[in-house]
Amino acid sequence: MNSYFITGIGTDVGKTVAAAIVTKALNADYWKPIQSGLTETDRGTLHELLPDFKGTFHPEAYRLKTPMSPHKAAEIDGVEIKLDQIKRPETSKNIVVEGAGGLMVPINKEHTITDLILPTDKIILVSSGYLGSINHTLLSIAYLKSRGLKCAGIIYNHVDLDGTIEIIEQMSGIPTIGHMEKHDQITPRLVADYAVQFQQNLEAL
């Protein structure tokens, strides 16, 4: 069984929807180690997007109230996030692990989201199509490389700037898993359709 770490080039780029698609496509368990600031958790969102799914949605290691970077949300909540207290759930299935924000988001004064990634994880980067996203995508890939980690593939979310995906592929050599179009509403049916579209590329990682 494999572990897949979903990270993004920033916040609000579509990581949770991408995580739902990957979880569905690979019949995996799901886990978000650190959740901050949402009345409804990302785990709850996956429950809604995968209503008939039989996998396990594992509870967070840290659930924080304030919608800020985990290190600051934890400080406000009077909590200290300790890396050695964040334990991967035990499972006999594939598992999808969703990070918070981007790779350099601090979780305490010493560690960032990247420190939650295991060397054995297949790292999936979620990129979006805003102006500057090429730079942010290539920087994320380069940073992973500097840490001895490799991006396995990229999921693009609503990229309509001509040539964006092509230049990232050319300069990074990282394969495209799939492209999510812009939608007014994300539904379970939509997630299921994308899961079918992305499944072959995900299984090839």
Sequence and secondary structure as in RCSB ss.txt:
>XXXX:A:sequence
MNSYFITGIGTDVGKTVAAAIVTKALNADYWKPIQSGLTETDRGTLHELLPDFKGTFHPEAYRLKTPMSPHKAAE
IDGVEIKLDQIKRPETSKNIVVEGAGGLMVPINKEHTITDLILPTDKIILVSSGYLGSINHTLLSIAYLKSRGLK
CAGIIYNHVDLDGTIEIIEQMSGIPTIGHMEKHDQITPRLVADYAVQFQQNLEAL
>XXXX:A:secstr
  EEEEEESSSSSSHHHHHHHHHHHHT EEE SEEES SS HHHHHHHHSTT  S EE  SEEESSSS HHHHHH
HHT    GGG      SS EEEEEEEETT BSSSS BGGGG  TT EEEEEEE STTHHHHHHHHHHHHHHTT  
EEEEEEES  STTHHHHHHHHH   EEEEE   S   HHHHHHHHHHHHHHHHT 
